[in-house]
Amino acid sequence: MCSFLVGVGASGLLLERWLFEPLVAAGALAGGVLFERYVVTPIWNGLFRFASAPARTLEQAVFEVAQAVTDFDAQGQGLIALELDGQLIQVLGILRADERAIGVQVRRGGRVRIEEVDAVRNRCLVSSFGV
């Protein structure tokens, strides 16, 4: 909007020397549209080519598959690793209570699915994958 208004103002100042009032207003509006379309838009498009994709966070890892780095203990806790944007992240994995109750064991190298994420405490609620 601001670049359109700059174009309107600049066009109006240039056209007031050659045209009378109603045509100056129409020409200024047309100049604002042309300025926005052919000057400002290509500059913005050129700058946005260098923008990167937003980084993924741990909260976005829900339903991702992770790998157990350690065996899970009797309380159903163990270290898991997952990849976010090419970076290996290791967090505490806690097995769901219903799977702990039926005796599901997660061994090192096993795969788990992330069900919930607690990014403040750097841990995830996980379920066994493929059992």
C-alpha positions as CSV (number, residue, x, y, z in Angstrom):
1,M,0.0,0.0,0.0
2,C,2.8,2.4,0.9
3,S,4.6,1.8,-2.4
4,F,1.4,2.4,-4.3
5,L,0.9,5.8,-2.5
6,V,4.5,6.8,-3.2
7,G,3.9,6.0,-6.9
8,V,0.6,8.1,-6.8
9,G,2.4,11.0,-5.2
10,A,5.4,11.0,-7.5
11,S,3.2,10.6,-10.6
12,G,0.9,13.4,-9.5
13,L,3.9,15.7,-9.0
14,L,5.2,14.9,-12.5
15,L,1.9,15.1,-14.3
16,E,0.7,18.4,-12.7
17,R,3.0,20.4,-15.1
18,W,1.4,19.0,-18.2
19,L,-2.2,18.1,-17.4
20,F,-5.2,19.8,-15.7
21,E,-6.7,18.6,-12.4
22,P,-9.1,15.7,-13.2
23,L,-6.5,14.1,-15.5
24,V,-3.8,14.6,-13.0
25,A,-5.7,12.5,-10.4
26,A,-6.4,9.7,-12.9
27,G,-2.8,9.7,-14.2
28,A,-1.5,9.7,-10.6
29,L,-3.6,6.6,-9.8
30,A,-2.4,4.9,-12.9
31,G,1.2,5.9,-12.1
32,G,0.8,4.4,-8.6
33,V,-0.4,1.1,-10.1
34,L,2.4,1.0,-12.6
35,F,5.0,1.9,-10.0
36,E,3.8,-0.9,-7.7
37,R,3.6,-3.5,-10.5
38,Y,6.8,-2.8,-12.5
39,V,9.2,-1.3,-10.0
40,V,8.4,-2.5,-6.4
41,T,7.1,-6.0,-7.1
42,P,10.3,-7.2,-9.0
43,I,12.5,-5.9,-6.2
44,W,10.5,-7.8,-3.6
45,N,10.4,-10.9,-5.7
46,G,14.2,-10.7,-6.1
47,L,14.7,-10.3,-2.4
48,F,12.4,-13.1,-1.4
49,R,14.3,-15.6,-3.6
50,F,16.9,-15.6,-0.8
51,A,14.5,-16.4,2.0
52,S,14.9,-19.8,3.6
53,A,12.2,-22.1,4.7
54,P,11.2,-21.8,8.3
55,A,13.0,-24.1,10.7
56,R,11.1,-27.1,12.1
57,T,10.7,-27.2,15.8
58,L,10.3,-30.1,18.2
59,E,6.6,-29.3,18.5
60,Q,6.2,-30.1,14.8
61,A,7.6,-33.6,15.3
62,V,4.3,-35.1,16.4
63,F,3.6,-38.4,14.6
64,E,7.2,-38.5,13.3
65,V,9.1,-41.8,13.7
66,A,12.1,-41.7,16.0
67,Q,14.8,-44.2,16.9
68,A,15.5,-45.4,20.4
69,V,19.1,-44.6,21.4
70,T,19.0,-46.5,24.6
71,D,16.9,-49.4,26.0
72,F,13.8,-48.1,27.8
73,D,13.9,-48.7,31.5
74,A,11.2,-50.3,33.7
75,Q,9.4,-46.9,34.0
76,G,9.2,-46.8,30.2
77,Q,11.7,-44.0,29.7
78,G,14.7,-43.9,27.3
79,L,16.6,-41.6,25.0
80,I,15.3,-41.2,21.5
81,A,16.7,-39.5,18.4
82,L,15.0,-37.8,15.6
83,E,16.0,-35.7,12.6
84,L,14.7,-32.2,12.3
85,D,16.0,-30.1,9.3
86,G,19.0,-32.3,8.9
87,Q,19.9,-32.0,12.6
88,L,19.9,-35.0,14.9
89,I,17.9,-34.2,18.1
90,Q,18.0,-36.4,21.2
91,V,15.3,-36.1,23.8
92,L,13.8,-38.2,26.6
93,G,11.1,-40.6,25.3
94,I,8.4,-41.8,27.7
95,L,6.3,-44.8,26.6
96,R,2.6,-44.4,26.8
97,A,1.0,-45.7,30.0
98,D,-1.2,-48.3,28.2
99,E,1.8,-49.8,26.5
100,R,3.8,-49.9,29.7
101,A,0.9,-51.7,31.4
102,I,0.9,-54.5,28.8
103,G,4.7,-54.9,29.0
104,V,5.8,-53.4,25.7
105,Q,9.6,-53.3,25.6
106,V,11.5,-50.8,23.5
107,R,15.1,-51.8,22.8
108,R,18.0,-49.7,21.5
109,G,17.6,-49.2,17.7
110,G,13.9,-49.8,17.9
111,R,11.5,-47.3,16.3
112,V,8.9,-45.3,18.2
113,R,6.2,-42.8,17.1
114,I,6.0,-39.5,18.8
115,E,2.5,-38.9,20.2
116,E,3.0,-35.7,22.3
117,V,5.8,-33.2,22.7
118,D,6.8,-31.3,25.9
119,A,9.4,-28.9,24.5
120,V,9.8,-27.1,27.8
121,R,11.1,-30.3,29.5
122,N,12.6,-31.7,26.3
123,R,10.7,-34.9,26.3
124,C,8.2,-36.8,24.2
125,L,5.4,-39.2,24.9
126,V,5.9,-42.1,22.4
127,S,4.3,-45.3,21.4
128,S,5.9,-48.4,20.0
129,F,6.1,-48.6,16.2
130,G,5.3,-51.8,14.4
131,V,4.6,-53.9,17.5
